[in-house]
Amino acid sequence: MNNTEKIYLKKMREIEGEKKVEIAFELCKFVWKLAEENIKSKNLHISEKELKKELIKRIYDRY
């Protein structure tokens, strides 16, 4: 484990449980938005239905 990882883990241990959950939800929303924008940029005319299907496939690796 490198020094950066050690510092990160130390900081995470200092954060209260409720705040960790909040951070996790924010990261989850960020990943979904990032995936959505990536799909839209590669499929300019994708429908909302197809976008949702592609997001689920990409995020959960399901077909």
Sequence and secondary structure as in RCSB ss.txt:
>XXXX:A:sequence
MNNTEKIYLKKMREIEGEKKVEIAFELCKFVWKLAEENIKSKNLHISEKELKKELIKRIYDRY
>XXXX:A:secstr
  HHHHHHHHHHHHS HHHHHHHHHHHHHHHHHHHHHHHHHH TT  HHHHHHHHHHHHH   
